[in-house]
Amino acid sequence: MKKMIFPVILVTMLVLVSGCATMNPQTVKLCRGQNCETLGEDRAVKETLLVRMAQFIKDNLGADIPLFETASVDDFRLEKEPEEYDKGISFYVQGGPMPGMAVLKTIKFIDLFYIDRDNLEIKFKFKPEGTWVGMPLFTAETEGTISIKSAKEIRFAGTFIGSWLVAVGAWKYEWLIDYVDFDKRILGGNFSIGGGGLMNIGGGKGYQLVRGKTFQQATVVAADDKPLSMKPSLVYHVSFTESSGDGIIEGGEEVSLKVEVENKGEGTAKDVQVLLSGHQAMLGYLGNMKSLGDLARGEKKSVEFKAALPLNLQREIADIKIEVGESGGFSASDVKTLKLALKPGKSVTKETEEVISQLPLLAFSTQLNDHNNNRILESGEEVKLIITVENKGEGVARGVVVALSGTPLLVNLFGEKRLIGDIGAREKKTIVFKAVIPARISTETANLRILVNEGGGFSPAEAKTLRVALRAVEV
């Protein structure tokens, strides 16, 4: 009879582990104060969220962040304090002949490796702490990622090694974050844990939340010291005018969209930008981005989007969404949307268009591949930097050059410049930089700045800087 018990338990646990390893993506709520909104597919919003996620990790480096478990998502939607929930997230473990519940009580972020804006991913090192049937769980530091895969899927993933006295197991820990409130320092979502080792197997799932350090919990600053960083707070006002003054946008009119931005926070807002999105035809006339530069505490600056509209407008309602953000991720809390009534203008003149010359418009994307695909460049490893340059304009881009700068080691390995040549209208060209990382390197974070130039001076709107971890590997 005893011989039958363990196989039955093993089969049962395998079903449990496989069942808890899959979680379905769901709506993500972004909350501030008493207001919550659903995360959409807007790229700029997701990039800002990624930066703030990274800042959350950075603010909590080295802290034992408590984990709390709720019975359901609906329970968490109630405005409870985290201390009202069960402390720690639990899952079942069969340790040899002995069953029991394991509880992860805290998570500690050890290091923040990088923020990958292109792939909307953060990589970091973390360490969970917990118990099994009251005995301490010994865990090793491990690497994890947070990826924004879509507006419905923000996934935390990592596999850690855990041991209860003698039995060692590998445990896959995933978490679909569906609730974000940076003001309260709270992240929530469904989790799953599954895995095991030679003498143990187990798994479980549920709903968890973490609460990062509050201001009072942060490192104490001496009375005669100034805070190392102070946050900006951006607010803005919008005014829209058209030449007739009747509130309707008619073909042939001149229009103006003015945005005044003020920094009401304590810190300086870096590289403030006003971004427009929505109706593509109107964006083609007005443009979609203007930069204000840095805004000091209490400072105001304005930008103006102006256009003389063609006569042949379509009769429709155009939505223009306005967002204000800065490089540190402290965007203005609200997003304003203008609804504009458009109609064609009146004309007795037949207009023709003759093309004399047209301009190129360059854009580029990057991909950095390493041999073992862990996104860390290790000594002795072969790496490839793939750069694809696209001419989105109507004119030929001539003498296109890719220039690299930054950490000398990477620049020397890849080379400083590479000529692509001419790129026709709507054409793409790809170049590949290959290198082998030297056997002896320093473990550090390296920077590689990529700039694309064209013989006529038509560069992309911005250069791109890659931040990547270098690590020495002992053989």
Sequence and secondary structure as in RCSB ss.txt:
>XXXX:A:sequence
MKKMIFPVILVTMLVLVSGCATMNPQTVKLCRGQNCETLGEDRAVKETLLVRMAQFIKDNLGADIPLFETASVDD
FRLEKEPEEYDKGISFYVQGGPMPGMAVLKTIKFIDLFYIDRDNLEIKFKFKPEGTWVGMPLFTAETEGTISIKS
AKEIRFAGTFIGSWLVAVGAWKYEWLIDYVDFDKRILGGNFSIGGGGLMNIGGGKGYQLVRGKTFQQATVVAADD
KPLSMKPSLVYHVSFTESSGDGIIEGGEEVSLKVEVENKGEGTAKDVQVLLSGHQAMLGYLGNMKSLGDLARGEK
KSVEFKAALPLNLQREIADIKIEVGESGGFSASDVKTLKLALKPGKSVTKETEEVISQLPLLAFSTQLNDHNNNR
ILESGEEVKLIITVENKGEGVARGVVVALSGTPLLVNLFGEKRLIGDIGAREKKTIVFKAVIPARISTETANLRI
LVNEGGGFSPAEAKTLRVALRAVEV
>XXXX:A:secstr
 HHHHHHHHHHHHHHHHHHHT       EEEETTEEEE  S HHHHHHHHHHHHHHHHHTBT EEEEEEES HHH
HHS   GGGSEESEEEEEEETTEEEEEEEEEEEEEEEEEEETTTTEEEEEEEEEEEETTEEEEE  EEEEEEEEE
TTEEEEEEEEEEEETTEEEEEEEEEEEEEEETTTTEEEEEEEEEEEESSEEEEEEEEEEEE   GGGS    TTS
  S     EEEEEEEEETT SS EETT EEEEEEEEEE SSS EEEEEEEEEE HHHHHHH SEEEEEEE TT E
EEEEEEEE  S   SEEEEEEEEEE TTS   S  EEEEEEEE    SS            EEEEEEEEETTSSS
EEETT EEEEEEEEEE SSS EEEEEEEEEESHHHHHHH SEEEEEEE TT EEEEEEEEE  SS   EEEEEEE
EEE TTS   SS EEEEEEEE    
